[in-house]
Amino acid sequence: MDLGSLPHVDPLSFARFTLSNPPVAVAASIAAYLVIPKLAKVLTKFVLLPAVVVAVAVAVAENPQTAASAASVAFNSAKDHPKETSAVVVAIAALALSPYILLAALLALILSGAQVLPDVVAQRFVPEPMRQAGASVERLRTAAEPGVAKARGALGAVRSATDAAARERAQKAAKAEAEAVASETAQAARVAKREEATRGRAEQAASAMDAVQGKAAAVAAAAAAAAESASASAAEAATNAASTARCAARETNEERVQCVDEQRAERKRTEATAERLRTTERRAQADRLLAESVKRAGAIPSLRGKGPESG
């Protein structure tokens, strides 16, 4: 068959011929309605879907890491944008079901024509049974309005009573909570007062202990000083006796006078050295007593300022 021998059809001429001949336009529309959907289903089922499946399989086989990353990105994008993803899915479904949606809308318009369309159009184009059904529905709606209004009023009264009961329960709960808080505050105040009294007694006891220890230390220091003085007096007496004996053993009076003067100067130096040592020991003892007093005062826990509001 020679394709060149077929007559050439100009699309513009065919469209002009179809638009100028209603029977041809009807035939072309019916043919398109019958052929195009079936052809689209066949092409989608046997050409488009297999081609997409094969292309995806080849792409995954050649670049598995890229395919995995792309799938991960798509999944994360859908997870991060749920509203946009749902909108896209609904739009695709609406696009796929658009013919059926149009048919359903047309059917709904026809079935409700007695109520939607104006009275003049409804009386001329809507069948009599549909007009009678619409009128019956309108009468039923008018008759049911008083009952619906009463039901709504009763429902409003029930809601008001429920709200009042809920407010009363909330007020009781708030009052109980306030009483509990007040009781806890009073209990905390009593505990703080007892702790303050305990601290005062502890401070008094510590002060009395410090006084007793100070007196004991003073008595011990006095006893030690007395013992030391007695020991020093005895030692001095012994030393004086020995010195007197040595000086008396000198041959001339000048030597004896010189010996006595030297011993007197030596005793003065010894006494001055001993006095400095005693002064140093007393200062060290006073510092130790002061440090111990500060340490005992710091060991007592501070309970001041712990009122009910500081918890």
Sequence and secondary structure as in RCSB ss.txt:
>XXXX:A:sequence
MDLGSLPHVDPLSFARFTLSNPPVAVAASIAAYLVIPKLAKVLTKFVLLPAVVVAVAVAVAENPQTAASAASVAF
NSAKDHPKETSAVVVAIAALALSPYILLAALLALILSGAQVLPDVVAQRFVPEPMRQAGASVERLRTAAEPGVAK
ARGALGAVRSATDAAARERAQKAAKAEAEAVASETAQAARVAKREEATRGRAEQAASAMDAVQGKAAAVAAAAAA
AAESASASAAEAATNAASTARCAARETNEERVQCVDEQRAERKRTEATAERLRTTERRAQADRLLAESVKRAGAI
PSLRGKGPESG
>XXXX:A:secstr
  GGGS    HHHHHHHHHT HHHHHHHHHHHHHHHHHHHHHHIIIIIHHHHHHHHHHHHHH HHHHHHHHHHHH
HHHHH HHHHHHHHHHHHHHHTHHHHHHHHHHHHHHTHHHHS HHHHHHHS HHHHHHHHHHHHHHHHHHHHHHH
HHHHHHHHHHHHHHHHHHHHHHHHHHHHHHHHHHHHHHHHHHHHHHHHHHHHHHHHHHHHHHHHHHHHHHHHHHH
HHHHHHHHHHHHHHHHHHHHHHHTSSSHHHHHHHHHHHHHHHHHHHHHHHHHHHHHHHHHHHHHHHHHHHHHHHS
   TT  GGG 
